[in-house]
């Protein structure tokens, strides 16, 4: 009879279900109106449901609906009373205005229910997410219920199937996780003939599209296939909801609403017949089926041949379409039944026992346990005869005997006898028996079952020989001792069996702990590393250390061919054969090479590194010395490959995100540059064109003063245009790193004077005070570049200060730095913009004069190339100060410095 505790719900599972339910309560509910093809009425059904909820006083808002010109849908959308609608957001893209769902407005409005049509839609560029289903996830996270629509051809997992059936590759897809995430799915079904009739009546597409659609996607055979796919996918989702309900309510019984079969697989060659028979049964019932192998502590010590048979049997089941699973547990029947109830299995297939019946009494019967504990699950017993082409299985291979362990067992019996001999004069015989039983426990815990059985037999014999009258003989004077011997031997054997079982369980738990620790160590290191090369090296090293195998990680290069990213033996994939096997594994997303059913003659096993959107590389493993990995180690290797794939995919996504960010910044820079240049270049060009045209058309009629004014205008605007182009070129040189600083020891006076001469015309009407002093000395700098810095700062002061206001220039040496200050009496710098004004294309609050906003950026780049700093701040009594600090390194030449009188003006 089954233990009563087996019927209780798993506390951990219940806790996880409670947490999942709490999480779902916090988020919004998702309902998907699911269809087989366009035109079946999904949007119409969604709007009809929305109107019904609106009549029940639910706050329903239409976020986005695409009617495709269908009169019925438009009439329902616009019918009285109208449903509240969010205005669409408009995005300019390549000269077109695109309209889309305004996610920000929806989150701000926060209705109880938002209607969002076309879940698979691709959003306009520049919006928060590239796909609409990502917008829906944000809405659900915000606690907003969502009704949406999707067709079966848009499901990611069915994309290739739909392309094969219809010949049409669907570009817009939705991950299957959205279907699993849905709280409710409503299938909008329509027979193919009815849908074709709607198409002919113009209720699906406009007239010019009807003929083309009817001859391609809307062929009747396509619609039948799509309808079956939609029905099956909906049934799978409903089945998942039913199993979730059963788990949440602790229902242990099987609800046989659909046939599912489990076949029990073991190391016996007879398992192959069970697998094939189950495949035929599943095919006739159109049922899903599973092949299950349970590894108990006793079976963890299987021979190499037995482990190989288990692997081959599970591989056979997978080839025949089963879901092959390896479970771990202390008892086979209990693990099989727990798995069956978790997956709502209706039938269990097991082989007919062929061993002697007495083994059932000694070791227990798997068949008896399954039948008695299965409850509502049917148990099928199939004749377990070996196939004709296979030899009759002989006895199970056993590990070679360990003479030393049996010698220790005899020594323990001798030691127990000596201890009992010392205790005999003053102790009862029952206490002596305990000494022997203690010895049995010790032997069983250290050396296993065989030596402990020997210790039990030797203990009974020694107890009879030394401590039962007549002494020193095996004869028994009192027949009552026979029962004592029998009980003593029986208890010893039971203790030996239980202790050996506990030892095996401890060893099995230790192996599982080692596997878990290895996987944890790898996961922790991969999570801490950044960069594809470092991740590949770490993954290959962990595989080498845990599996004692050479390993390399292969990733696709620029041409799409696999190349070694990192590894412990780069020659592993050096041969054409190994590289071809790795390419096959990468292209097909399946393991290939040694130990698999595909190209098993290869020298290494090649595992595809599966990312969320397909293979991203290959992990190639070659054990040292060459041997096939057993099932448990293969599962661990698969886990290592999965962790490696996740880490590499994370790195690839980070790299792609960085590229996208740089691309977005470049695009933003390009747009800003085009916007600035287009205006700032057009203005002087238009002025030059107008003045030159006036001179050409009316030159002789103009008086000399007018002609001079026009020519002066042409000159000034040409100079302005030259400054704009020069700034652009300087900015390009700075950002490309082509700016070369050629330092010379120059006096500040010389550079300041040259800059003043360059802007002398613009300084008319301004008082310019210069304070340099005699102690300025020589400063190492590139005179041409620093002169350009001073020119840009002076032009900036002219632009942002009133006409006629003074400008002050001050220079001095303080310690090991030279300082230059440009001061004006303008409106100053807005609070918080002290650093922003040095960014590209930033323009402060000016007096109407235009510029690219690159002057101060160029100043900062030039000064930084000198190792200095440039800062800006407001003057206490109005205006701004720009301060340039240049380092003085080395010793100046011993030359007399030219002097400029302090306080000189221009």
Secondary structure as the mmCIF struct_conf table of DSSP 4:
data_model
#
loop_
_struct_conf.conf_type_id
_struct_conf.id
_struct_conf.beg_label_comp_id
_struct_conf.beg_label_asym_id
_struct_conf.beg_label_seq_id
_struct_conf.end_label_comp_id
_struct_conf.end_label_asym_id
_struct_conf.end_label_seq_id
HELX_RH_3T_P HELX_RH_3T_P1 UNK A 4 UNK A 7
BEND BEND1 UNK A 8 UNK A 8
HELX_LH_PP_P HELX_LH_PP_P1 UNK A 9 UNK A 10
HELX_RH_AL_P HELX_RH_AL_P1 UNK A 11 UNK A 26
BEND BEND2 UNK A 27 UNK A 27
HELX_LH_PP_P HELX_LH_PP_P2 UNK A 28 UNK A 29
STRN STRN1 UNK A 30 UNK A 35
BEND BEND3 UNK A 36 UNK A 37
TURN_TY1_P TURN_TY1_P1 UNK A 38 UNK A 39
BEND BEND4 UNK A 40 UNK A 41
HELX_RH_AL_P HELX_RH_AL_P2 UNK A 42 UNK A 55
TURN_TY1_P TURN_TY1_P2 UNK A 56 UNK A 57
STRN STRN2 UNK A 60 UNK A 64
TURN_TY1_P TURN_TY1_P3 UNK A 68 UNK A 69
HELX_RH_AL_P HELX_RH_AL_P3 UNK A 71 UNK A 78
BEND BEND5 UNK A 79 UNK A 81
HELX_LH_PP_P HELX_LH_PP_P3 UNK A 82 UNK A 83
STRN STRN3 UNK A 84 UNK A 85
HELX_LH_PP_P HELX_LH_PP_P4 UNK A 86 UNK A 88
STRN STRN4 UNK A 89 UNK A 93
TURN_TY1_P TURN_TY1_P4 UNK A 94 UNK A 95
STRN STRN5 UNK A 96 UNK A 100
HELX_RH_AL_P HELX_RH_AL_P4 UNK A 103 UNK A 109
BEND BEND6 UNK A 112 UNK A 112
STRN STRN6 UNK A 113 UNK A 116
TURN_TY1_P TURN_TY1_P5 UNK A 119 UNK A 120
HELX_LH_PP_P HELX_LH_PP_P5 UNK A 121 UNK A 121
STRN STRN7 UNK A 122 UNK A 122
HELX_LH_PP_P HELX_LH_PP_P6 UNK A 123 UNK A 124
TURN_TY1_P TURN_TY1_P6 UNK A 125 UNK A 126
BEND BEND7 UNK A 127 UNK A 128
BEND BEND8 UNK A 130 UNK A 130
STRN STRN8 UNK A 131 UNK A 131
HELX_RH_AL_P HELX_RH_AL_P5 UNK A 132 UNK A 141
TURN_TY1_P TURN_TY1_P7 UNK A 142 UNK A 143
STRN STRN9 UNK A 145 UNK A 151
HELX_RH_3T_P HELX_RH_3T_P2 UNK A 152 UNK A 154
STRN STRN10 UNK A 155 UNK A 155
HELX_RH_3T_P HELX_RH_3T_P3 UNK A 156 UNK A 158
HELX_RH_AL_P HELX_RH_AL_P6 UNK A 159 UNK A 166
BEND BEND9 UNK A 167 UNK A 167
STRN STRN11 UNK A 174 UNK A 174
HELX_RH_AL_P HELX_RH_AL_P7 UNK A 176 UNK A 181
BEND BEND10 UNK A 183 UNK A 183
STRN STRN12 UNK A 184 UNK A 188
HELX_RH_AL_P HELX_RH_AL_P8 UNK A 192 UNK A 200
TURN_TY1_P TURN_TY1_P8 UNK A 201 UNK A 202
BEND BEND11 UNK A 203 UNK A 205
HELX_RH_AL_P HELX_RH_AL_P9 UNK A 207 UNK A 214
TURN_TY1_P TURN_TY1_P9 UNK A 215 UNK A 218
HELX_RH_AL_P HELX_RH_AL_P10 UNK A 220 UNK A 248
TURN_TY1_P TURN_TY1_P10 UNK A 249 UNK A 250
BEND BEND12 UNK A 253 UNK A 253
BEND BEND13 UNK A 257 UNK A 258
STRN STRN13 UNK A 260 UNK A 264
BEND BEND14 UNK A 267 UNK A 268
TURN_TY1_P TURN_TY1_P11 UNK A 269 UNK A 270
HELX_RH_AL_P HELX_RH_AL_P11 UNK A 271 UNK A 285
TURN_TY1_P TURN_TY1_P12 UNK A 286 UNK A 286
STRN STRN14 UNK A 288 UNK A 295
TURN_TY1_P TURN_TY1_P13 UNK A 297 UNK A 298
HELX_RH_3T_P HELX_RH_3T_P4 UNK A 299 UNK A 301
HELX_RH_AL_P HELX_RH_AL_P12 UNK A 304 UNK A 319
TURN_TY1_P TURN_TY1_P14 UNK A 320 UNK A 321
STRN STRN15 UNK A 323 UNK A 328
BEND BEND15 UNK A 330 UNK A 330
HELX_RH_AL_P HELX_RH_AL_P13 UNK A 332 UNK A 342
TURN_TY1_P TURN_TY1_P15 UNK A 343 UNK A 344
STRN STRN16 UNK A 347 UNK A 351
HELX_LH_PP_P HELX_LH_PP_P7 UNK A 352 UNK A 353
BEND BEND16 UNK A 355 UNK A 355
TURN_TY1_P TURN_TY1_P16 UNK A 357 UNK A 357
HELX_RH_AL_P HELX_RH_AL_P14 UNK A 358 UNK A 363
HELX_RH_AL_P HELX_RH_AL_P15 UNK A 366 UNK A 373
TURN_TY1_P TURN_TY1_P17 UNK A 375 UNK A 376
BEND BEND17 UNK A 377 UNK A 377
STRN STRN17 UNK A 378 UNK A 382
HELX_LH_PP_P HELX_LH_PP_P8 UNK A 385 UNK A 387
TURN_TY1_P TURN_TY1_P18 UNK A 388 UNK A 389
BEND BEND18 UNK A 390 UNK A 390
HELX_LH_PP_P HELX_LH_PP_P9 UNK A 391 UNK A 393
BEND BEND19 UNK A 395 UNK A 395
HELX_LH_PP_P HELX_LH_PP_P10 UNK A 396 UNK A 397
HELX_LH_PP_P HELX_LH_PP_P11 UNK A 399 UNK A 401
HELX_RH_AL_P HELX_RH_AL_P16 UNK A 403 UNK A 424
TURN_TY1_P TURN_TY1_P19 UNK A 425 UNK A 426
BEND BEND20 UNK A 427 UNK A 427
HELX_RH_AL_P HELX_RH_AL_P17 UNK A 429 UNK A 447
HELX_RH_AL_P HELX_RH_AL_P18 UNK A 449 UNK A 467
BEND BEND21 UNK A 468 UNK A 470
TURN_TY1_P TURN_TY1_P20 UNK A 471 UNK A 472
BEND BEND22 UNK A 473 UNK A 474
BEND BEND23 UNK A 477 UNK A 478
TURN_TY1_P TURN_TY1_P21 UNK A 479 UNK A 479
HELX_RH_AL_P HELX_RH_AL_P19 UNK A 480 UNK A 528
BEND BEND24 UNK A 531 UNK A 531
HELX_RH_AL_P HELX_RH_AL_P20 UNK A 532 UNK A 547
STRN STRN18 UNK A 549 UNK A 556
TURN_TY1_P TURN_TY1_P22 UNK A 558 UNK A 559
BEND BEND25 UNK A 560 UNK A 560
STRN STRN19 UNK A 562 UNK A 567
BEND BEND26 UNK A 568 UNK A 568
HELX_RH_3T_P HELX_RH_3T_P5 UNK A 570 UNK A 573
TURN_TY1_P TURN_TY1_P23 UNK A 574 UNK A 574
BEND BEND27 UNK A 575 UNK A 575
HELX_RH_AL_P HELX_RH_AL_P21 UNK A 576 UNK A 588
TURN_TY1_P TURN_TY1_P24 UNK A 589 UNK A 589
BEND BEND28 UNK A 590 UNK A 590
STRN STRN20 UNK A 592 UNK A 593
TURN_TY1_P TURN_TY1_P25 UNK A 594 UNK A 595
BEND BEND29 UNK A 596 UNK A 599
TURN_TY1_P TURN_TY1_P26 UNK A 600 UNK A 601
BEND BEND30 UNK A 602 UNK A 604
STRN STRN21 UNK A 605 UNK A 611
TURN_TY1_P TURN_TY1_P27 UNK A 612 UNK A 613
STRN STRN22 UNK A 614 UNK A 623
BEND BEND31 UNK A 624 UNK A 625
HELX_RH_AL_P HELX_RH_AL_P22 UNK A 631 UNK A 698
TURN_TY1_P TURN_TY1_P28 UNK A 699 UNK A 701
BEND BEND32 UNK A 702 UNK A 702
HELX_RH_AL_P HELX_RH_AL_P23 UNK A 704 UNK A 736
TURN_TY1_P TURN_TY1_P29 UNK A 737 UNK A 737
STRN STRN23 UNK A 744 UNK A 747
HELX_RH_AL_P HELX_RH_AL_P24 UNK A 748 UNK A 758
TURN_TY1_P TURN_TY1_P30 UNK A 759 UNK A 760
HELX_RH_3T_P HELX_RH_3T_P6 UNK A 761 UNK A 763
TURN_TY1_P TURN_TY1_P31 UNK A 764 UNK A 765
STRN STRN24 UNK A 768 UNK A 771
TURN_TY1_P TURN_TY1_P32 UNK A 774 UNK A 775
STRN STRN25 UNK A 778 UNK A 781
HELX_RH_AL_P HELX_RH_AL_P25 UNK A 783 UNK A 799
TURN_TY1_P TURN_TY1_P33 UNK A 800 UNK A 800
BEND BEND33 UNK A 801 UNK A 801
TURN_TY1_P TURN_TY1_P34 UNK A 803 UNK A 804
STRN STRN26 UNK A 807 UNK A 814
TURN_TY1_P TURN_TY1_P35 UNK A 815 UNK A 816
STRN STRN27 UNK A 817 UNK A 824
BEND BEND34 UNK A 826 UNK A 827
TURN_TY1_P TURN_TY1_P36 UNK A 831 UNK A 832
TURN_TY1_P TURN_TY1_P37 UNK A 834 UNK A 835
HELX_RH_3T_P HELX_RH_3T_P7 UNK A 836 UNK A 838
BEND BEND35 UNK A 839 UNK A 839
TURN_TY1_P TURN_TY1_P38 UNK A 840 UNK A 841
BEND BEND36 UNK A 845 UNK A 845
BEND BEND37 UNK A 847 UNK A 848
BEND BEND38 UNK A 853 UNK A 853
HELX_RH_AL_P HELX_RH_AL_P26 UNK A 855 UNK A 865
TURN_TY1_P TURN_TY1_P39 UNK A 866 UNK A 867
STRN STRN28 UNK A 869 UNK A 874
TURN_TY1_P TURN_TY1_P40 UNK A 876 UNK A 877
BEND BEND39 UNK A 878 UNK A 879
STRN STRN29 UNK A 880 UNK A 887
BEND BEND40 UNK A 890 UNK A 890
BEND BEND41 UNK A 894 UNK A 894
HELX_LH_PP_P HELX_LH_PP_P12 UNK A 896 UNK A 898
TURN_TY1_P TURN_TY1_P41 UNK A 902 UNK A 903
STRN STRN30 UNK A 905 UNK A 905
#
